[in-house]
Amino acid sequence: MEKNPVCEMLGIQYPVIQGGMAWIADADLAAAVSNAGGLGLIAAMNSNGEQLRAQIKKAKELTDKPFGVNLMLMSPYIEEAVDVVCQEKIKVVTTGAGNPVKYMDKLISNGVKVICVVASVALAVMVERMGASAVVAEGCESGGHVGDTTTMALVPQVVDAVSIPVIAAGGIADGRGMAAAFMLGAKAIQMGTRFLTAKECNVHPNYKEKVLKAKDRDTIVTGKSLGHPVRALKNSMTREFSSKENDGVTTADELEKMGAGALRRAAVDGDVKTGSCMCGQIAGLVKEEGTCKEIITSITGEAEKLLKIAI
Ligand code: TUI
């Protein structure tokens, strides 16, 4: 059988990548996913260089398998994070929440493979030209910062537009989703919400429980008016934010202030009422915790079975 190109490129066993969830994807989760045969990612989010370096050192102690770093391009410390990734000889980064073109030459010339998370065909084409090794086509079913095209529509259009491997993300949490993504032309999947509920994930238990109890229509997108729409579970925070966003009085600055620190409040402090519980629409399908190994082997096993009988 032909080898999977994403597994080959990254030196991993299963074509499953963990989303780089800010305040959630730490060294413990990244190492657990990598030890289970997928690609774990540490979220650099708004960490400064030293904080990121500490997480990378920890992950190196916890796994001898490949793992990566997710660079959040809106971070005030993005330059430092890029330098640390190069110095620590990280093999692969994913980039999200912006245009990574400015940092690609430096990363690539330092031997780092760059996989860009894109929400449009235009950005996918641009980053391929700049030397990206693959793209993650992330549909708006995802949690956190989202574009506006669904996974179903985005993935095949990106597949047709680029020659590098396409990794599908957004709305995938079981073998059916993985098989569907492969039928659309994806060569691997990225999952956030599913790994958020993993046993090895250190997100606050209140947040995990809220995701496990969520139903299909329990998420909402806020922040469109600020230019960075975010999908999160509905709660007091999203209700207040939406009403202020639409009242014609509240300024963008005031809204930004409301949003600042909200994800940390939920993920670290466990305040799931006034914090932001970013999570994907697929939360309704995720009913129980599992180890990273259980999650990866059950999803890939189910997908493989389905793809063999696909007509
Ligand atoms: O980045 C994500 N998801 C995220 S980042 C994040 S942290 C955050 N917190 C509060 C407000 C905003 C962010 C939480 N979740 N996913 C990858 C992703 N990238 N989705 C969409 C995009 C994207 C959007 C616009 C990539 C590029 C882009 O425009 C690029 C251009 O052409 O300027």
Residues whose N, C-alpha, C, O or C-beta is under 5 A from the ligand:
A	BS01	TUI	A22 G96 A97 G98 N99 V117 V118 A119 E138 G143 G144 H145 V146 G147 H228
